[in-house]
Amino acid sequence: MQKVTVLGAGKIGAAVVKMLHHSGSYELTVADTDVQALARLSEAIGIKTVPLDVSDEAKLYSLIQADQVVISACSFDLNTRIAMVCLKVGASYFDLTEDVATTRSILDIAAKAKEGQIFMPQYGLAPGFIDVLGFDISRNFDKVESLKMRVGALPQYPSNQMMYNLTWSTDGLINEYCNPCEVIRDGEYLEVLPLEGLEHFSLDGMEYEAFNTSGGLGTLCTTLKGKVELMNYKTVRYKGHQYLMSFLINDLNLGQGSRRNLLKEIMESSVPITKQDVVLIFVTCSGWREGKLEQISDARKIYHADMFGEEWSSIQITTSAGVCTAVDLYFQGKLPQRGFVRQEDMPLADFLTNQFGRCYETASNVSGAIASTPTT
């Protein structure tokens, strides 16, 4: 039994714990300040739980053991501190953050890792699986012209003017909508504004929009700089969502500093949570192969489903499957065994055949015409 400590027992943290537990391969400990969330997990699957404020480094240090894995399902602003404690203890570290600055700090921490200790941030859906998929597709070309990655966690039955329901971390959502976005344009690394670059496209007869959001490219900008002319990541929503979010974040300045707390309060008190969602994944890559300009696209949908006798949202399934796959492959010796590990260090074939990653392999195929309007 492999030892894993999960920090955070919220929607995604609890899903990670249950997914690992039901595999029968892991001895789990979960820590959180929310004693009610811990009690629900303990009652459901009988695992070890520890009430803990992870910002207390001394208590966190005493909880974590050497040569084990720690998964942070905490807010991104806690992850650098957690990674530092893991470094001191000698534990390997995984997280789900989309925050670029946090990942850069963990990259510096990982440079001091000992043999057998890795640091693998940004490993859920996006960033995470989308980068594994995008990188794998790009390897089919002798020269890549463009690599475009699109992901959306969408309500299956939108019923409000925003055409959206909360499906995961509100802090993470606001972070993506407000922070600078990495792109490669004309072969050069750039940062562009979030909520811009609006485009429209259709899949399976459904109309969508996509726009710039932060964090989805993971480490691909570093890996593919100088090797691709155009690369970007955009979040997919139903048409009209970007206009309303731009009004809140830009026109009302709710994306600035402490006003993000007000935006969070508005979102959580006005936009209902749903588990009836669908994750849309869409990658298109064009480039030169054997002297011809070609394009390869991959589009798939993953729906909410019954997991272990309870209803799981698709964002719970896809995000927890991403990090669980990474942890599983690490213990199997199929990933680098020291230092910082990128999403693109994982072969797509290993991901899709893993016991946790198979949900992506069995995703619904998307058919029908795909037509995108020019990016603004």
N, C-alpha and C positions, 0 to 999 in steps of 0.2 A: 504494500500500500504506500503510495506516494503522499507525502505530507504537503498540504497546501493551506495557507491562511488567507482568507478573503476579508478585506477591510471594506465594510459597507454592506448593509443588509436592505437596501432599497429595492426598487423594481428590478434593476439589472443585477445588482449584487446577489439578491436572493435567487434569481434565475441561474446565475453562474454556479452558485452553491448547489442547487438542486440538480443541475445538469451533470456536474462532476460527481455528486453523490450517487446518482442513479446509474452511473457507469460501473460502480463497484470497484473502482481502481484507486480511489483517493480517500485519505484520512483528512478530514476537514475541520478547521476551526474558523469561526466567523466572528468578527468584532464590530461593534457599532455603539453609538451612544443611545440609540433608540431601543430601550429594553423590550418594548412591545413587539417590535419587528423581530428581535432575537427570539422572543418567546414563541412567536408564530413559526419560525423556522425550526426551533427545537421540538415543538409539538408535532410539526409535519414530518420531519425526517430524523429526529433524534440525534442531531450533531452537537458538537461542543460549541458553546457560545460564550463570548466574553464581553461584558459591558466595558467599553473603552473609548476614550477621547483620543483619536490618533494624533492630535496636536501635542499630547503629552509624550515627548520623546523617550523619557525614561521608562514609562509603562509600555510603550510600543516596543522598545528595545528588549524588555524582559519577555514579551509575548512571542516575538519572532525568534525562530531557531535557525542555526546555520544549516546550509545545504538543503534548504527547503524552498518552496516557491511562495511568494506573496503576490496576490492580485489586489490592486487597488480599484475599487468601485466607488471611490470617494470623489468629491468635487475636485476639479483640476488644481485649485489653489493649494491643496494639501499634498499633492503628489511629489513635489521636489523634496519636502521634508521626509516623506515616507521612503523615497528612494535613497536618501542619505543614510537612514537607519538601516536599510537593507544592505547597503555597502559595508557599513561597520560590522554588521552581524555575519555577513557572508551569504545572505539569501538572494536568490534570483527574483527579479521584479518584473511584473507585467501591469499595464493599466489600459484604460479605455479612453483616455483624454483626447480631445480634439485641439487642445490648446498648443499652439506652436511654440510660444515662449517656454512653457513647461517642458516640452520635449527637448528643446535646446539645452536646458539646464540638466536634464537627465543624461543627455549625450555627454556632457562634461563629467558627470558622476561616473558613467559607465567606463570611462577611460581608465579608472582605477580599479576595475573589477579583478577579482582573482580568477584563476582557472576554474571552469565549471560554473561560474556566476555570470548570468546575462541580465541585461536590462532591455525590455521590449515594450516600450510605450505605444500608445495609439493602435491597439489591436482589438477592434470590434468589427463594425460594419464599414464605416467611413469616417475616419481612416481605419484601415484594416483590410477586410476582404477585397474591397474595391481596388486597392492598390496592388494586391496580389494578382487579381484578374487583369488589370490594365497593363501591368508590367509583362505578364505572360503573353498577352496578345501582341504587345510591341516587339517581342522577340521574334515574331514571324517575319519581320521585315529587315532588309539589308540597310535601309535608311528610313527613319520615321519622319513623316511630315507633320502629322497631328495626332494627338492622343487626348480624347475628350471623355471624361468620366462624369456620370450623372447618377445621383442616388436620392430617393425620397422615401420617407416613412409617412404614409398618407392614411387618413381615415378612409375606410372602405365605403362609408356612408356619410359624406360631408353634408352638413345641414345648417351651417351658419354662413354669414357673409364672408368671413375669413377663409372659408373652405378648408378648415383645419381643426384638428383636435390635438391636445397634448398627448404624446406617446412616450416621452422619455424625460431626461433631465431638463428642466426649464433653464437652469444656469448654463448648461451646455448649448442649448438652442440659442439663447441670447448671445453667448460668446461667438457662435458661428455667424450670427447676423450682424455683429458689430465690429469684429476684429478684421484687420487687413488680410487679404487673400493672396496666396502665392500662385504665380503662374509662370510659364515660360512662353515668351512671345518673341518671334524672330530669333530664336535660339538663345535668348537672354533671360535671366531670372528677373522678375519684377514683382512688386506688390501692388494689388489693385483694390478698389473699394468694394466692400460687401454690398449686396443687394443690387449691384449693377450688372451689366452684361446680360440683360434680360433677353431670353429667346423662347420661342414656342415650338412645340413638336407634338406629334400624335403617335400613340402606340395602341394597338388593339382597338382602334376607333375612338380612343379617349384623348381629349385635348389636355396638354400639360404646359407649364412654364418652368423655366429653370433660370437661376441667377447665381452670381458669385456668393460663396460662403467660405468661411475660414476653416482650415485644418484638414480638409478631405484628402489632400495629396500626400499626407504623411511625409516620407523622406524622398519621394520620387523626384522632386525638383533638384535635389543634390545628385541623385543617381543618374538622372537623364539630362542634366544641363550639358549643352553642347552636342547632344545626340538626338534632339527632337526640336523641330522648329516652333511648334505650338502645343502647349499642354495646359489644360485647365480642369478644374473640378467645379461643379455647380449642383446646388440642391434643387430637387424637383418638387413642385407643388401644383395644385390645381390652379387654373387661371384666375387671376385677381388677387392672389395672396400677397405677392410682392408689393403691389401698390399700397395696400393697407399697412404692411409692416414698414415700408419706407416712410409713410405718413407718421407712424408712431415713433420710429427710431430717428429719422432725420428731421422732419418738419417740427415735431414736438420735442426733439432733443432728448428722448428717453434712452438713447444709447450712450450717453455721456456720463462717465464716472459713476457717482453714487446714484444717479437717476436710473441706472439699470435695476436697482432694487425696486423702484416704483414700477418699472416695466414688468418685472417678475411678479409683483403683487397683482398687477392688472391681468396678466396672462393667467395666473393660477386661480384668480377669483372669478374670471369671466369665460375662460375657454375650458370646456370639460375634458377630462381624461377619457380615452377609449382604449380598449383592448381589441376592438374590431378594426384592425388596420391592415395595410399591405405595404410591403417594402418593394420598391421598384429599383432595379439595378440596370444601368444602360451604359455600355462602353462602346465607343467607335474609334477605330484607329486606321489611319491611312498612311501609306508610304510606298517605297519602291522595293520590288522583289523581282529579281531576275530581269531587270530592265523595264518592268511594267509598274505603273502606278495603280495600286490596289487598295481596297478597303475591307476591313474585317470588323463586324459588329457583334456584340453579345448583349442580349436583353433578356431579363428574367424577372419574375415576380415571386415573392414569398408571402404567404398569407398567415394570419393568426391561426392557431391550431390548438387542439387538446394535447397537453404534454403532462405525462405522469398524473393524469386524472384531474387536471385543472386547466382553465383557459389561459393561454399565453398569447400576448400580442406578438406580431411579427418582429417588432423591434427588439423585444426580449429574446426571441429565438435567434435572430441573426447576430445581435451584439454578443450575447453570451456564447454562441457557437464559435465566434471569431476568437475570443480569448481562450476558450477551453481547448480549441484546436491547437493554438500556439503552445499552450502549456503541455498538452499531450505529446506533441511532436518534439518539444524540448526534452521531456523525459525519455522519449524513444531515441534520442541522439540524432534526430534528423534536422536539427538547427545548429548554427554555430554555438559553441560552448563557452564563449568568453566575450564579455564586453557588450557593446550596443548592437542589437539585432534589428534590422529593418524589415518592413513588411515584405519587400521584394526578395529577401533572403529565403523566403519559404516558397518552394515549388508549388504551383497550382495543383498539380496532380496529387501531391501529398495532402494538400488541404482538402480536396474534394473526396478523397478516399478515406479520410480520417473518420472515426466514429462520431465525432461532433460536427465535422464540416460537411457531412453528407446532405444536410438540409439545403445547402446551396446547390449541390449536384442534382437534387430532385426537384428544384424550383420549377414553377410553371414556365414553360417557354412562352415568349411573347411573339406574336405574329402580326402581320399587317404592315401597311405602309408607314414609313418613318420620314417625316418631312420637317425640317427645322428652318425657322426664319433666320435671317442674318442677325448676328449678335450686335447689340447696341454698344 
